[in-house]
Amino acid sequence: VTTSLHRTIRHHTQNKEYDAKTDGLDFLQAKNGLMISYLIDLTLLLRCRLDNNNGSSSDSRQQQQECLERLLEMKTALEKIRPLEKRMRYQID
């Protein structure tokens, strides 16, 4: 998902032609994909924590740590997207 976001941003900076309708949809698709991934990892983290409470192995702890790292990365990306989304609001509406 983040590669899709990077590709969209690279396209905007390198391409002199800008079509608000198609480029805006790419941005929204990347953002929605990132949000879906965030929710999936959040659900996985909750499942891992429940498994830990039931006496599961250290594999769950490793998976929990990986989920936390991905969640932090996605949260940072979503926070950086917010100002761009505010600037594009008039095109999206």
trRosetta pair geometry for C-beta under 8 A, 3 or more apart (Angstrom, degrees):
i j d omega theta_ij theta_ji phi_ij phi_ji
1 4 5.6 -50 -157 30 37 113
1 5 6.7 36 147 -16 66 103
1 30 6.7 132 -176 -159 76 67
1 33 4.3 -170 -127 126 109 108
1 34 4.8 156 151 -81 133 64
1 36 8.0 -177 -96 59 147 90
1 37 5.0 -129 -6 -16 154 148
1 74 7.8 31 83 -114 133 107
2 5 5.3 -50 -150 37 41 115
2 6 6.2 44 150 -21 69 102
2 34 7.0 82 -72 -102 63 108
2 73 7.4 -50 -65 147 149 114
2 74 7.7 -124 -63 -97 108 70
2 77 6.0 -116 -110 -99 102 159
3 6 5.5 -49 -144 38 35 113
3 7 6.2 40 153 -23 65 104
4 7 5.6 -51 -146 34 30 114
4 8 6.5 31 153 -19 63 104
4 26 7.8 -151 171 -177 95 87
4 29 7.2 -92 158 111 138 97
4 30 4.5 -168 116 -110 105 96
4 33 6.3 33 58 64 150 152
5 8 5.8 -53 -150 34 31 111
5 9 6.4 27 154 -15 65 106
5 30 4.2 137 -81 175 71 134
5 31 7.6 94 -99 -64 110 53
5 34 6.6 32 -51 -55 133 130
5 77 6.6 98 88 -171 171 127
5 81 7.5 -80 -145 -86 133 119
6 9 5.8 -57 -147 39 31 109
6 10 6.1 33 154 -20 66 108
7 10 5.7 -54 -144 38 28 112
7 11 6.3 35 153 -25 62 105
8 11 5.6 -51 -150 31 30 115
8 12 6.7 29 153 -18 62 103
8 23 7.2 131 -160 -161 95 78
8 26 4.7 171 -113 134 118 115
8 27 5.6 154 167 -82 149 62
8 30 5.4 -112 -2 -25 146 152
9 12 5.8 -54 -153 34 34 111
9 13 6.5 21 155 -11 67 109
10 13 6.0 -63 -146 42 31 103
10 14 5.8 7 165 -2 69 118
11 14 6.5 -68 -133 47 22 96
11 15 5.3 -3 179 2 64 126
11 23 7.1 -162 111 -124 123 105
11 26 7.5 -11 56 112 150 162
12 15 6.8 -54 -110 46 15 95
12 18 6.9 50 -135 -110 76 109
12 23 6.6 106 -84 -164 95 135
15 18 7.0 135 107 -71 101 65
18 23 6.1 -44 -160 1 74 158
19 22 4.7 30 97 31 120 101
19 23 5.7 140 71 -8 64 97
20 23 6.3 -64 -125 51 20 100
20 24 5.3 26 171 -26 62 120
20 91 4.5 -125 -170 -154 124 129
21 24 6.1 -56 -138 35 15 111
21 25 6.7 13 158 -17 55 107
22 25 5.8 -55 -152 33 32 110
22 26 6.7 35 151 -20 64 102
23 26 5.5 -48 -152 32 38 114
23 27 6.5 40 150 -20 65 103
24 27 5.5 -52 -152 34 35 114
24 28 6.4 31 152 -16 67 105
24 88 6.2 164 -121 -177 99 127
24 91 5.3 -151 -88 127 143 118
24 92 5.9 -173 -173 -86 129 72
25 28 5.6 -53 -144 40 35 109
25 29 6.1 38 155 -21 67 105
26 29 5.7 -54 -146 36 29 112
26 30 6.3 29 155 -18 64 106
27 30 5.9 -57 -151 36 28 109
27 31 6.3 26 153 -17 64 109
27 84 7.5 -135 -156 133 134 121
27 85 7.7 171 151 -93 124 76
27 88 6.7 -29 99 139 162 177
28 31 5.6 -54 -143 39 32 111
28 32 6.0 30 158 -16 67 108
28 92 7.0 127 -69 -124 124 116
29 32 5.9 -55 -141 40 28 107
29 33 6.1 30 157 -19 63 108
30 33 5.8 -56 -146 37 28 112
30 34 6.3 30 154 -20 63 107
31 34 5.7 -56 -150 35 30 112
31 35 6.4 28 153 -18 65 105
31 78 7.6 100 -148 -120 83 77
31 81 5.8 151 -107 171 106 155
31 85 7.1 79 -100 -83 157 125
32 35 5.6 -53 -146 37 34 111
32 36 6.3 36 154 -20 66 103
33 36 5.7 -52 -147 35 32 111
33 37 6.4 33 154 -18 64 106
34 37 5.7 -54 -148 37 31 112
34 38 6.4 37 150 -24 63 104
34 74 5.8 169 -175 -152 92 99
34 77 6.0 -121 -155 107 145 128
34 78 6.2 177 129 -74 128 90
34 81 7.6 153 64 -25 158 157
35 38 5.4 -49 -148 32 34 117
35 39 6.5 32 154 -17 65 103
35 78 7.0 94 -81 -105 77 127
36 39 5.8 -55 -150 37 32 109
36 40 6.3 33 152 -20 66 106
37 40 5.6 -53 -146 35 33 113
37 41 6.3 27 157 -14 66 106
37 70 7.8 -105 153 162 107 118
37 74 6.2 -157 99 -110 107 146
38 41 6.1 -59 -148 40 27 105
38 42 6.2 30 152 -22 64 109
38 71 6.6 94 -144 -130 76 71
38 74 4.6 -172 -86 132 95 144
38 75 7.2 112 -128 -65 126 65
38 78 7.0 6 -60 -42 153 140
39 42 5.5 -52 -144 36 32 115
39 43 6.4 34 155 -19 64 103
40 43 5.8 -55 -153 35 30 111
40 44 6.4 30 149 -18 64 106
41 44 5.4 -51 -145 38 36 114
41 45 6.3 43 153 -24 66 101
41 67 5.1 165 -173 -152 93 86
41 70 5.1 -137 -130 99 156 122
41 71 5.3 -164 118 -70 129 86
41 74 7.1 150 36 11 145 148
42 45 5.6 -49 -149 32 31 114
42 46 6.7 32 152 -18 62 103
42 67 8.0 145 -81 176 25 115
42 71 6.5 101 -74 -111 73 124
43 46 5.7 -53 -152 35 33 111
43 47 6.5 33 151 -18 65 105
44 47 5.6 -54 -149 36 33 112
44 48 6.4 36 152 -21 65 104
44 63 7.4 -107 159 157 110 109
44 67 5.3 -159 99 -109 108 135
45 48 5.7 -53 -149 35 32 113
45 49 6.5 30 153 -18 64 105
45 64 6.3 91 -137 -138 72 71
45 67 4.3 179 -77 134 90 144
45 68 6.8 103 -115 -63 128 67
45 71 6.8 -3 -45 -43 146 143
46 49 5.7 -54 -148 36 32 110
46 50 6.5 33 153 -18 64 104
47 50 5.7 -54 -150 36 33 111
47 51 6.4 35 151 -20 65 105
48 51 5.5 -54 -149 36 33 113
48 52 6.5 38 150 -23 65 102
48 60 4.9 161 -156 -172 85 89
48 61 7.8 145 173 -79 116 25
48 63 5.3 -159 -108 97 135 106
48 64 4.3 -179 134 -78 144 90
48 67 6.5 -173 8 7 148 149
49 52 5.5 -47 -149 31 35 116
49 53 6.7 37 152 -19 63 101
49 64 6.7 103 -62 -117 69 127
50 53 5.7 -52 -153 33 35 112
50 54 6.6 26 151 -12 65 108
51 54 5.7 -63 -151 42 34 108
51 56 3.9 11 156 -19 93 154
51 60 4.6 -148 101 -125 126 149
52 55 8.0 76 -180 -48 31 12
52 56 5.6 -74 -82 43 36 103
52 60 5.5 -168 -66 117 80 134
52 61 6.8 90 -99 -71 119 77
52 64 7.1 10 -45 -52 133 150
56 59 7.5 -87 153 58 104 83
56 60 4.3 58 111 -12 131 148
57 60 6.2 127 69 2 57 92
58 61 4.9 -45 -157 33 58 118
58 62 6.4 62 145 -21 75 96
59 62 5.7 -52 -152 35 36 112
59 63 6.3 34 150 -16 66 107
60 63 5.6 -54 -146 40 33 112
60 64 6.1 41 150 -26 64 106
61 64 5.4 -50 -146 33 32 118
61 65 6.6 34 154 -20 63 101
62 65 5.8 -52 -151 33 32 111
62 66 6.6 31 151 -16 64 105
63 66 5.7 -52 -148 37 34 112
63 67 6.4 38 151 -22 65 105
64 67 5.7 -53 -150 34 30 114
64 68 6.5 32 152 -20 63 105
65 68 5.7 -52 -150 34 32 113
65 69 6.6 33 153 -19 64 104
66 69 5.8 -53 -151 34 33 112
66 70 6.5 29 154 -14 66 106
67 70 5.9 -58 -149 40 31 108
67 71 6.1 32 154 -21 67 109
68 71 5.6 -54 -143 37 30 113
68 72 6.4 30 157 -19 64 104
69 72 6.0 -54 -150 35 29 109
69 73 6.5 28 153 -18 63 107
70 73 5.6 -56 -149 37 33 112
70 74 6.2 28 156 -15 68 108
71 74 5.9 -57 -144 41 29 107
71 75 6.1 33 156 -23 65 107
72 75 5.7 -51 -142 35 30 113
72 76 6.4 32 156 -19 62 105
73 76 5.9 -56 -153 34 29 111
73 77 6.5 27 151 -17 63 107
74 77 5.5 -53 -147 37 35 112
74 78 6.2 36 154 -19 68 105
75 78 5.7 -54 -146 38 31 111
75 79 6.4 31 154 -20 64 106
76 79 5.7 -56 -149 36 30 111
76 80 6.4 25 155 -15 64 108
77 80 5.8 -60 -148 39 31 108
77 81 6.3 35 152 -26 65 107
78 81 5.5 -52 -147 31 33 116
78 82 7.0 53 152 -41 61 92
79 82 5.9 -33 -160 2 35 119
80 83 7.4 -48 -172 26 40 98
80 84 7.7 30 141 -3 63 112
81 84 5.6 -70 -162 46 48 112
81 85 5.8 49 146 -27 81 108
82 85 5.6 -56 -145 35 29 113
82 86 6.6 33 157 -22 64 102
83 86 5.6 -50 -150 31 36 114
83 87 6.7 33 153 -16 65 103
84 87 5.8 -55 -153 37 34 110
84 88 6.3 19 153 -8 67 112
85 88 5.8 -64 -143 46 32 104
85 89 6.7 66 150 -63 63 79
85 92 7.7 6 -162 -22 76 151
86 89 5.6 -14 -157 -28 35 117
88 91 5.0 -60 -170 45 72 113
88 92 5.6 72 132 -28 91 103
89 92 5.7 -59 -144 36 31 109
89 93 6.2 21 163 -12 68 108
90 93 6.2 -53 -138 40 29 104
